[in-house]
Amino acid sequence: MSRPFISRVVPLKRDLRYDRSTGRAHLPVRVCLRDGTAISTTLDLAPGQVELLYIQLERGIELREDTLRQA
């Protein structure tokens, strides 16, 4: 039996939750599989991962804005 592969993970349109006691953030996401099924779950992020994701998203937004200005 072959296992389904993940095609993409997308954030759900729901608020991220923050756990003060652990410093972890919990982002609701949908994991889409190649066979067409999808699973809703939570991406749990440690404090350092939250910071890294912030930096990466900020950079992605800057690149998108630069591209739109050049168009």
Secondary structure, DSSP 8 states (H G I E B T S, - for coil): -----EEEEEE-SS--EEETTTTEEEEEEEEEETTS-EEEEEEEE-HHHHHHHHHHHHHHHHHHHHHHHH-
